[in-house]
Amino acid sequence: MTAALLLMVVVSRAIIELILWLIVGRTALRLLAGSAAADNVVLQLFDIILGPPRTLIARLWPGTGFTAREWLLFGLLLSLWLVLGVGKWWLVR
């Protein structure tokens, strides 16, 4: 039971970490691309991948703007990643 729970925690942390890095990478690439960001294929791919988490945040907090939702998504995912890290530590000890 503990091994299965530990596997779920590790996989969940990996998926959340991937989404966090996608948010960071998208932000950095958007800054580097400048006015050509609309035509950038990699940014479009990032937007496709980040669509479901953004939609979830938009449904949970409908009155917020795009930038506020991005920060909210990043903050919630980072908090969840840290909580799962503590859970992983507790399971391993």
C-alpha positions as CSV (number, residue, x, y, z in Angstrom):
1,M,0.0,0.0,0.0
2,T,2.8,2.4,0.9
3,A,4.7,1.7,-2.3
4,A,1.6,2.4,-4.4
5,L,0.9,5.6,-2.5
6,L,4.5,6.7,-2.9
7,L,4.3,6.0,-6.6
8,M,1.2,8.2,-6.9
9,V,2.9,11.0,-5.0
10,V,6.0,10.8,-7.2
11,V,4.1,10.7,-10.5
12,S,1.8,13.6,-9.3
13,R,4.9,15.7,-8.4
14,A,6.5,15.0,-11.8
15,I,3.4,16.0,-13.7
16,I,3.0,19.2,-11.6
17,E,6.7,20.0,-12.0
18,L,6.4,19.6,-15.8
19,I,3.5,22.0,-15.8
20,L,5.4,24.5,-13.7
21,W,8.4,24.3,-16.0
22,L,6.1,24.8,-19.0
23,I,4.7,28.0,-17.4
24,V,8.2,29.3,-16.7
25,G,9.5,28.3,-20.2
26,R,6.5,29.9,-21.9
27,T,7.0,33.1,-20.0
28,A,10.7,33.3,-20.8
29,L,10.1,32.4,-24.5
30,R,7.3,35.0,-24.7
31,L,9.7,37.6,-23.4
32,L,12.4,36.6,-25.9
33,A,10.1,36.4,-28.9
34,G,8.7,39.8,-28.4
35,S,6.4,40.9,-31.3
36,A,6.9,37.6,-33.1
37,A,5.3,35.6,-30.2
38,A,2.0,35.1,-32.0
39,D,3.7,33.2,-34.8
40,N,5.9,31.1,-32.6
41,V,5.1,27.4,-33.0
42,V,6.6,26.4,-29.6
43,L,4.5,29.0,-27.8
44,Q,1.4,27.7,-29.5
45,L,2.4,24.2,-28.4
46,F,2.8,25.5,-24.8
47,D,-0.6,27.1,-25.0
48,I,-2.2,23.8,-26.1
49,I,-0.5,21.8,-23.3
50,L,-1.4,24.5,-20.7
51,G,-5.0,24.8,-21.9
52,P,-6.6,22.3,-19.4
53,P,-5.0,23.7,-16.2
54,R,-5.9,27.3,-17.4
55,T,-9.5,26.2,-18.1
56,L,-9.7,24.7,-14.6
57,I,-8.4,27.9,-12.9
58,A,-10.8,30.0,-15.1
59,R,-13.7,28.0,-13.9
60,L,-12.7,28.2,-10.3
61,W,-12.0,31.9,-10.4
62,P,-14.1,33.4,-13.2
63,G,-13.7,37.1,-12.4
64,T,-9.9,37.2,-12.7
65,G,-7.9,38.4,-15.6
66,F,-5.4,36.4,-17.6
67,T,-2.3,37.5,-15.8
68,A,-3.9,36.9,-12.4
69,R,-5.0,33.4,-13.4
70,E,-1.5,32.6,-14.6
71,W,0.0,33.7,-11.2
72,L,-2.8,31.9,-9.4
73,L,-2.2,28.7,-11.4
74,F,1.6,28.9,-10.8
75,G,1.1,29.6,-7.0
76,L,-1.4,26.7,-6.6
77,L,0.7,24.2,-8.5
78,L,3.8,25.3,-6.6
79,S,2.0,24.9,-3.3
80,L,0.7,21.5,-4.2
81,W,4.1,20.4,-5.4
82,L,5.6,21.4,-2.0
83,V,2.8,19.7,-0.1
84,L,3.4,16.5,-2.1
85,G,7.1,16.8,-1.4
86,V,6.3,16.8,2.3
87,G,4.1,13.8,1.8
88,K,6.8,12.0,0.0
89,W,9.3,12.8,2.8
90,W,6.7,11.5,5.3
91,L,6.2,8.2,3.3
92,V,9.9,7.6,2.8
93,R,11.1,8.3,6.4
